[in-house]
Amino acid sequence: MGAELESEYNPVEAGLNRAKVKSADFIGKAEYLKAREEKPCAVMCTLEMIDNTSKSGIKRYPTGGNEPILTNTGERIVDAKGRVSRVTTAGAAPSLGKYLLLAYLTPEHAVEGNELRVMYMNELFPVRVARVGSQPLFDPTDARMKS
């Protein structure tokens, strides 16, 4: 599975910050408060694969094994701290009929609808930013089902 929560990224970048911070002291509180005050260098995003067919006609499914995310022109995406954007988790979303990837992107690339590329098995596959931060893709109010 994924590596979203690792020491390279803070809870704010992972989309885990909350509206309030408890008054009691806790391990990492000073760093967490500092991260809340700064503009994040990276943002956790949900990407959807637009087309996962390889040049040889085989369907490919990245597994979240550190595949790099690139711009449409094939350039690496590197944040202000020098971290390269990579897939942290990937998997099928049967209820959505899509294959999804999680990755940290720079704020300028973390725009819903933005199209990028993921490199997998030495080929580039198109992906689209579906959600920025911790917003769900599913229908939490069941509005689609009730219509």
ROFIVEX-431977 format. One record per atom (N, C-alpha, C, O): residue in one letter; x, y, z. Coordinates in steps of 0.05 Angstrom, whole numbers, padded with zeros to 5 digits, always signed. Each point is the difference from the previous one (the first is absolute). Layout:
AXYZ;...
end
This chain:
M+00017-00024+00000;M-00017+00024+00000;M+00017+00025+00000;M+00025-00002-00004;G-00037+00024+00009;G+00013+00026-00005;G+00019+00010+00021;G+00003-00012+00021;A+00008+00035-00028;A+00019+00013+00018;A-00007+00029+00003;A+00017+00017-00002;E-00043-00011+00006;E-00008+00028+00002;E+00010+00012+00026;E+00009+00023+00000;L-00009-00038+00021;L+00007+00010+00026;L+00028-00009+00008;L+00004-00020+00013;E+00015+00035-00023;E+00028-00006+00006;E+00014+00026+00010;E-00012+00021-00002;S+00036-00024+00011;S+00013+00023+00013;S+00006+00023-00020;S+00005+00022+00009;E-00005-00027-00034;E+00006+00021-00020;E-00022+00021-00002;E+00005+00023-00006;Y-00030-00031+00012;Y-00023+00018-00003;Y-00013+00004+00027;Y+00000-00018+00017;N-00011+00042-00013;N-00014+00005+00025;N-00030-00004-00002;N-00010-00002-00023;P-00004+00002+00045;P-00030-00004-00001;P-00015+00020-00016;P-00021-00006-00012;V+00031+00031+00011;V-00013+00021-00016;V+00002-00007-00030;V-00020+00002-00014;E+00043-00011+00005;E+00004-00008-00028;E-00017-00024-00007;E-00009-00003-00022;A+00005-00015+00042;A-00016-00024-00004;A-00030+00005+00001;A-00016-00018-00004;G+00008+00043+00011;G-00028+00007+00002;G-00013-00009+00026;G-00024-00004+00001;L+00040+00000+00019;L-00010-00009+00026;L-00002+00022+00021;L-00006-00006+00023;N+00010+00030-00031;N-00002+00022+00020;N-00030+00004+00007;N-00017-00004-00016;R+00013+00012+00041;R-00027+00004+00010;R-00004+00029+00006;R+00019+00016+00002;A-00044-00008+00002;A-00007+00028+00005;A+00011+00010+00027;A+00009+00023+00002;K-00008-00041+00017;K+00010+00007+00027;K+00023-00018+00008;K+00002-00023-00010;V+00015+00034+00027;V+00023-00016+00011;V-00005-00001+00030;V-00005+00020+00013;K+00006-00044-00002;K-00006-00003+00028;K+00021+00015+00017;K+00023+00002-00008;S-00031+00008+00031;S+00018+00016+00016;S+00021-00017+00014;S+00021+00010+00006;A-00027-00035-00001;A+00020-00018+00013;A+00024-00003-00017;A-00002+00000-00025;D+00025-00003+00038;D+00025-00004-00015;D+00000-00029-00011;D-00010-00018+00012;F+00022+00015-00036;F+00004-00027-00011;F+00026+00000-00016;F+00010+00021-00008;I+00000-00044+00003;I+00025-00003-00015;I-00004+00011-00028;I-00018-00008-00015;G+00036+00026+00007;G-00002+00012-00027;G-00018+00024-00002;G-00004+00011-00022;K-00007-00002+00044;K-00019+00023-00001;K+00013+00025-00011;K-00012+00014-00017;A+00036-00008+00025;A+00013+00025-00010;A+00004-00001-00030;A-00005+00020-00014;E+00014-00043+00004;E+00004-00003-00029;E-00027+00001-00015;E-00002+00012-00022;Y-00019-00024+00034;Y-00026+00001-00012;Y-00011+00028-00002;Y-00010+00008-00021;L+00013+00007+00042;L-00009+00028+00000;L+00016+00017-00020;L-00011+00017-00014;K+00037-00022+00012;K+00016+00013-00020;K-00009-00006-00028;K-00002+00018-00017;A-00004-00043+00011;A-00009-00009-00026;A-00027+00013-00007;A-00005+00006-00023;R-00012-00003+00043;R-00026+00013-00005;R+00002+00029-00009;R-00016+00010-00015;E+00037+00003+00025;E+00004+00029-00006;E+00013+00004-00027;E-00004+00021-00013;E+00019-00040+00003;E+00014+00002-00026;E-00017-00009-00023;E-00018-00017+00004;K+00023+00027-00027;K-00013-00010-00024;K+00012-00027-00007;K+00025-00002-00001;P-00041-00019-00003;P+00012-00026-00006;P+00015+00000-00027;P-00009+00012-00019;C+00031-00027+00019;C+00016-00003-00025;C-00012-00021-00018;C+00005-00001-00024;A-00021-00017+00036;A-00012-00022-00015;A-00028-00005+00012;A-00006+00006+00023;V-00011-00017-00040;V-00028-00006+00008;V-00007-00028-00009;V+00005-00008-00023;M-00017-00008+00041;M-00009-00027-00008;M-00024+00003-00019;M-00019+00014+00006;C+00021-00029-00028;C-00021+00001-00020;C-00008-00028-00009;C+00015-00018+00001;T-00040+00016-00010;T-00010-00024-00012;T+00000+00004-00030;T-00011+00019-00010;L+00024-00038-00004;L+00002+00002-00029;L-00015-00024-00012;L-00001-00021+00012;E-00012+00025-00034;E-00013-00022-00014;E+00014-00005-00027;E+00008+00019-00014;M-00004-00044+00008;M+00013-00007-00025;M-00020+00005-00023;M-00023-00009+00001;I+00032+00024-00021;I-00017+00005-00023;I+00001-00023-00019;I-00021-00009-00011;D+00044-00001+00006;D+00004-00023-00017;D+00024-00017+00010;D+00022+00011+00004;N-00027-00036+00001;N+00021-00017+00011;N+00009-00022-00020;N+00011-00020+00008;T-00015+00025-00034;T+00008-00018-00021;T+00028+00006-00009;T+00006+00023-00008;S+00012-00043+00009;S+00027+00005-00008;S+00002+00001-00031;S-00019-00005-00014;K+00043+00012+00005;K+00004+00002-00029;K-00004-00027-00014;K-00007-00001-00023;S+00011-00021+00038;S-00004-00027-00011;S-00028-00010+00004;S-00006-00023-00007;G-00012+00040+00017;G-00028-00007+00003;G-00007-00014+00026;G-00023-00010+00003;I+00041+00008+00016;I-00005-00013+00025;I-00009+00020+00021;I+00011+00022+00002;K-00032-00029+00013;K-00009+00017+00022;K+00020-00001+00023;K+00008-00022+00008;R+00001+00045+00001;R+00019+00002+00022;R-00013+00013+00024;R-00016+00018-00002;Y+00024-00028+00025;Y-00011+00010+00026;Y+00022+00006+00019;Y+00010-00018+00014;P-00001+00043-00013;P+00022+00007+00019;P-00008-00009+00028;P-00024+00002+00008;T+00043-00011+00008;T-00006-00011+00026;T+00006+00018+00023;T-00003-00008+00023;G+00011+00033-00028;G+00007+00018+00022;G+00028-00006+00010;G+00006+00003+00024;G+00011-00012-00042;G+00027-00006+00008;G+00020+00022-00007;G+00022-00006-00009;N-00029+00031+00014;N+00018+00022-00004;N+00002+00010-00028;N+00021+00012-00008;E-00041-00017-00009;E+00001+00009-00028;E-00001+00031-00001;E-00016+00013+00014;P+00034-00001-00030;P+00001+00029-00001;P-00024+00013-00015;P-00010-00012-00019;I+00001+00035+00029;I-00020+00015-00013;I+00014+00023-00016;I+00017+00013+00012;L-00023-00010-00037;L+00013+00019-00017;L-00020+00020-00012;L-00024-00006+00000;T+00034+00028-00011;T-00018+00018-00014;T-00007-00012-00027;T+00010-00020-00007;N-00028+00034-00007;N-00007-00010-00027;N+00023+00000-00019;N+00001-00014-00020;T+00019+00031+00025;T+00024+00001-00017;T+00022-00019+00010;T+00022+00000-00011;G-00028-00016+00031;G+00019-00020+00010;G+00020+00010+00020;G+00020-00013+00006;E-00024+00037+00005;E+00018+00011+00020;E-00007-00010+00028;E-00023-00004+00007;R+00044-00001+00009;R-00005-00008+00028;R-00013+00022+00016;R+00006+00024-00005;I-00023-00031+00023;I-00012+00020+00018;I+00015-00002+00027;I+00000-00020+00013;V+00013+00042-00006;V+00016+00001+00025;V-00010+00023+00016;V-00003+00023-00010;D-00002-00028+00036;D-00010+00022+00018;D+00023+00017+00010;D+00023-00006-00005;A-00030+00026+00021;A+00020+00019+00010;A+00020-00013+00019;A+00022+00011+00005;K-00028-00034+00006;K+00018-00015+00018;K+00017-00021-00016;K+00015-00015+00013;G-00018+00015-00039;G+00015-00019-00016;G-00012-00028-00003;G+00014-00018-00009;R-00038+00015+00018;R-00013-00027-00001;R-00014-00003-00027;R-00014+00017-00009;V+00019-00040-00004;V-00012-00006-00026;V-00028-00012+00004;V-00004-00016+00018;S-00015+00025-00034;S-00027-00011+00002;S-00001-00029-00010;S+00009-00006-00022;R-00019-00011+00039;R-00002-00029-00006;R-00026-00011+00010;R-00013+00011+00018;V+00005-00034-00030;V-00024-00014+00009;V+00006-00013+00027;V+00021-00013+00003;T-00039+00017+00016;T+00003-00012+00026;T-00018-00024+00003;T+00007-00020+00013;T-00030+00021-00025;T-00020-00022+00001;T-00014-00001-00027;T-00005+00021-00012;A-00003-00045+00004;A-00016-00003-00024;A-00019-00023+00003;A+00006-00019+00015;G-00029+00020-00028;G-00018-00022+00001;G-00026+00006-00015;G-00006+00022-00008;A-00009-00044+00003;A-00025+00002-00014;A-00021+00012+00018;A+00000-00005+00024;A-00018+00020-00035;A-00024+00011+00014;A-00024-00011-00015;A-00012+00014-00017;P+00003-00039+00023;P-00021-00012-00015;P-00026+00016+00000;P-00014+00000-00021;S+00007+00012+00043;S-00025+00015+00001;S+00001+00025-00018;S-00021+00011-00007;L+00045-00002+00001;L+00003+00023-00018;L+00007-00008-00029;L-00002+00016-00018;G+00010-00041+00015;G+00008-00010-00026;G+00026+00013-00010;G+00004+00004-00024;K+00014+00002+00043;K+00025+00014-00006;K+00023-00014+00014;K-00004-00015+00019;Y+00028+00021-00028;Y+00024-00008+00013;Y+00013+00026+00012;Y+00005+00019-00015;L-00001-00019+00041;L+00009+00025+00014;L+00028-00003+00010;L+00010-00021+00006;L+00003+00044-00004;L+00027+00003+00011;L+00000+00022+00021;L-00015+00020-00004;L+00030-00022+00025;L+00005+00022+00018;L+00029+00009-00004;L+00018-00016-00003;A-00014+00042+00004;A+00026+00011-00003;A+00001+00028+00011;A-00020+00014+00001;Y+00044-00006+00009;Y+00004+00028+00008;Y+00008+00016-00024;Y+00019-00007-00015;L-00033+00029+00011;L+00006+00018-00022;L+00006+00028+00011;L-00008+00007+00022;T+00023+00009-00038;T+00005+00028+00008;T-00027+00015-00003;T-00017-00008-00016;P+00013+00029+00032;P-00025+00015-00002;P-00007+00009-00028;P-00024+00001-00007;E+00043+00006-00009;E-00006+00009-00028;E-00010-00022-00018;E-00014+00005-00019;H+00021-00030+00026;H-00010-00023-00015;H-00025-00013+00012;H-00014-00015-00013;A+00009+00022+00039;A-00022-00012+00014;A-00026+00016-00006;A-00010+00014+00018;V+00000-00017-00042;V-00024+00014-00009;V-00018-00021-00012;V+00008-00014-00019;E-00033+00012+00029;E-00018-00020-00011;E-00004+00004-00030;E-00004+00023-00009;G+00006-00045-00005;G-00003+00000-00029;G+00027+00002-00014;G+00001-00005-00024;N+00020+00012+00038;N+00027+00002-00012;N+00009-00027-00009;N-00002-00020+00014;E+00012+00018-00039;E+00009-00025-00011;E+00031-00002+00002;E+00014+00019-00007;L-00005-00042+00016;L+00028-00005+00004;L+00007-00028-00012;L-00017-00011-00014;R+00040+00001+00020;R+00008-00027-00009;R+00012-00015+00023;R+00013+00011+00018;V-00017-00037-00018;V+00013-00018+00019;V+00018-00018-00016;V-00008-00011-00021;M+00033+00007+00030;M+00018-00018-00014;M-00002-00028+00013;M+00004-00003+00024;Y-00011-00017-00040;Y-00003-00027+00010;Y+00011-00019-00021;Y-00008+00002-00023;M+00026-00019+00031;M+00013-00019-00018;M+00012+00014-00024;M-00002-00009-00023;N+00014+00032+00029;N+00015+00016-00020;N-00018+00012-00022;N+00009+00006-00022;E-00035-00003+00028;E-00019+00013-00018;E-00015+00021+00015;E-00003-00001+00024;L-00006+00021-00038;L-00016+00022+00012;L-00029-00005-00005;L-00009-00005-00022;F-00007+00007+00044;F-00029-00003-00002;F-00013+00025+00010;F+00008+00012+00020;P-00030-00003-00033;P-00013+00025+00008;P-00017-00004+00025;P-00014-00020+00003;V+00016+00039+00015;V-00016+00001+00025;V-00012+00027+00003;V+00010+00020-00011;R-00032-00018+00026;R-00013+00026+00005;R-00003+00003+00031;R-00006-00019+00014;V+00011+00044-00005;V-00004+00006+00028;V-00030+00000+00005;V-00015+00017-00010;A+00005-00037+00026;A-00028-00003+00005;A-00008+00015+00026;A-00022+00012+00001;R+00039-00012+00019;R-00006+00014+00025;R+00026+00010+00012;R+00022-00012-00003;V-00024+00035+00016;V+00023+00012+00014;V-00006-00002+00029;V-00021+00008+00009;G+00040-00018+00007;G-00004-00003+00028;G-00016-00026+00006;G+00001-00019-00015;S-00014+00020+00038;S-00014-00024+00009;S-00030-00001-00007;S-00016-00010+00016;Q+00009+00021-00039;Q-00028-00001-00008;Q-00006-00026-00014;Q+00016-00010-00016;P-00039-00002+00022;P-00007-00027-00012;P-00009+00003-00029;P-00010+00021-00008;L+00013-00042-00006;L-00010-00002-00028;L-00028-00012+00000;L-00016+00005-00018;F+00010-00021+00038;F-00027-00013+00001;F-00021+00020+00008;F+00006+00023+00006;D-00031-00031-00008;D-00023+00017+00006;D-00009-00004+00029;D-00016-00018+00006;P+00026+00034+00012;P-00005-00004+00029;P-00029+00003+00008;P-00009-00011+00021;T-00008+00026-00037;T-00028+00004+00007;T-00018-00019-00015;T-00025+00001+00003;D+00036-00018-00019;D-00015-00019-00017;D-00019+00014-00020;D-00020-00011-00008;A+00027+00036+00001;A-00017+00015-00019;A-00003-00014-00027;A-00022+00000-00011;R+00044-00012+00001;R-00002-00013-00025;R-00019-00024+00001;R-00016-00005-00018;M+00018-00010+00040;M-00017-00024+00003;M-00029+00008+00003;M-00018-00015-00009;K+00012+00038+00022;K-00027+00008+00005;K-00013+00014-00024;K-00024+00005+00000;S+00040+00001-00020;S-00011+00015-00023;S-00013-00019-00020;S-00011+00009-00021;
end
